[in-house]
């Protein structure tokens, strides 16, 4: 298997005469935690939709998990996981019913589902909550469960859209541990966020301004390059140059 | 005199104890931050102080007035910006501002000097419907509307949630400007890195206040030795470090992990025990508000 899980070249998306994503190129390696940053309106969401097989590029080329973003959107969807900032499990179903539902959508067999559900519940210390309604769980638990379910089909890459908003610092760190563990096991993580302290947890970070990738490196090297103490300073320096309004 | 005084305030919703006996006081002209995650009780506290909810126990005063007895008088003296966008999306920018001025029986001109630094940034869009504004602009309009009757105390519930880093920074600059005009501000945020912009902060979690102090004072409460450790093998290092002698806690902290230790910790021995991490890097770290928060949560 190739070591590059996401590879895009000159990827572009235009809506009429507006260029939302303007010739972006980068590679994401297996097991990397790749931070994808940009101010509101910079083109993050449009770019991510193309990588998830939800929208076709106007021009350029790219592959995700070995499938072509131009032609194989349906295959891409099968080999990726996705977790949105807006909690996307069903509050009126139990923990087990949610697992069973998403495992079914991803085409897992009954045996695989049973086995992975048991592993997942054990790993999260959730075994006693198996029959609890998801809506009754604290936010931090829901987020951990969402992540576990987004990876239940062992995707090559999982896309996290602002995953850790609103939780306490300890729960947030437990969430990052789950991410580290998944990355350690070879799952590639693609995170979008506009909270810069989350960027510091990433292996590498790209920053989009006005549809272009303006910077891409490890957080340490970016801070060095921009003579900044924090990623927040790096981001503000770059984003202040934006011409495009939100 | 204090602008806000809260004494043993309690509120529950059914079996959920949203606020469990909270006490603090905010001085006149102070910029006071409530810092904590969802479920800390921040919104409940705002709704009690703005007289939109009645407490189950305890008492509170705003601008010297009691939140239960003097609720009508309080309402004309406070400005409140709720967490969710609560202006009229179908009214234009200037119609919203005019509407809120009319509600409080004032003319827009009377208070314009106060809102001008904020409102002039969105004035070019004055005829646009509020629902069509970007997140940053909605926030500026909501702040203008909350200020139009010259309140003496301003309540801002998570004004920067969901806003990008550049707009967040601008927003805090605007609050610093309002503070200069003598307005008392109580502001909540789930983002610990915003604490340094406040005069004093209260760290809140699950209906309790964990600690109150200046941002530097809070950080000064962290007295245990703290190290930052890192290696390319991020996850393995976390697990290995936790098994070592004298390690109280080890948790991810951006590019490194933070290692909280006690007196039985020996750095040389720690490095020897982890010798299979060839790229192990360890150095003393400066605690942050998040380290303090985690420590106080454990108690």
Boltz contact constraints between the chains, C-beta under 6 A:
constraints:
  - contact:
      token1: [A, 39]
      token2: [B, 164]
      max_distance: 6.0
  - contact:
      token1: [A, 39]
      token2: [B, 166]
      max_distance: 6.0
  - contact:
      token1: [A, 40]
      token2: [B, 135]
      max_distance: 6.0
  - contact:
      token1: [A, 40]
      token2: [B, 164]
      max_distance: 6.0
  - contact:
      token1: [A, 139]
      token2: [B, 38]
      max_distance: 6.0
  - contact:
      token1: [A, 166]
      token2: [B, 37]
      max_distance: 6.0
  - contact:
      token1: [A, 166]
      token2: [B, 38]
      max_distance: 6.0
  - contact:
      token1: [A, 166]
      token2: [B, 190]
      max_distance: 6.0
  - contact:
      token1: [A, 167]
      token2: [B, 37]
      max_distance: 6.0
  - contact:
      token1: [A, 168]
      token2: [B, 37]
      max_distance: 6.0
  - contact:
      token1: [A, 169]
      token2: [B, 290]
      max_distance: 6.0
  - contact:
      token1: [A, 169]
      token2: [B, 293]
      max_distance: 6.0
  - contact:
      token1: [A, 169]
      token2: [B, 294]
      max_distance: 6.0
  - contact:
      token1: [A, 170]
      token2: [B, 294]
      max_distance: 6.0
  - contact:
      token1: [A, 170]
      token2: [B, 297]
      max_distance: 6.0
  - contact:
      token1: [A, 173]
      token2: [B, 251]
      max_distance: 6.0
  - contact:
      token1: [A, 173]
      token2: [B, 252]
      max_distance: 6.0
  - contact:
      token1: [A, 176]
      token2: [B, 252]
      max_distance: 6.0
  - contact:
      token1: [A, 180]
      token2: [B, 234]
      max_distance: 6.0
  - contact:
      token1: [A, 180]
      token2: [B, 235]
      max_distance: 6.0
  - contact:
      token1: [A, 181]
      token2: [B, 235]
      max_distance: 6.0
  - contact:
      token1: [A, 184]
      token2: [B, 235]
      max_distance: 6.0
  - contact:
      token1: [A, 194]
      token2: [B, 164]
      max_distance: 6.0
  - contact:
      token1: [A, 194]
      token2: [B, 165]
      max_distance: 6.0
  - contact:
      token1: [A, 196]
      token2: [B, 165]
      max_distance: 6.0
  - contact:
      token1: [A, 197]
      token2: [B, 193]
      max_distance: 6.0
  - contact:
      token1: [A, 200]
      token2: [B, 254]
      max_distance: 6.0
  - contact:
      token1: [A, 200]
      token2: [B, 255]
      max_distance: 6.0
  - contact:
      token1: [A, 201]
      token2: [B, 254]
      max_distance: 6.0
  - contact:
      token1: [A, 219]
      token2: [B, 255]
      max_distance: 6.0
  - contact:
      token1: [A, 232]
      token2: [B, 165]
      max_distance: 6.0
  - contact:
      token1: [A, 235]
      token2: [B, 165]
      max_distance: 6.0
  - contact:
      token1: [A, 236]
      token2: [B, 165]
      max_distance: 6.0
  - contact:
      token1: [A, 236]
      token2: [B, 166]
      max_distance: 6.0
  - contact:
      token1: [A, 239]
      token2: [B, 166]
      max_distance: 6.0
  - contact:
      token1: [A, 246]
      token2: [B, 134]
      max_distance: 6.0
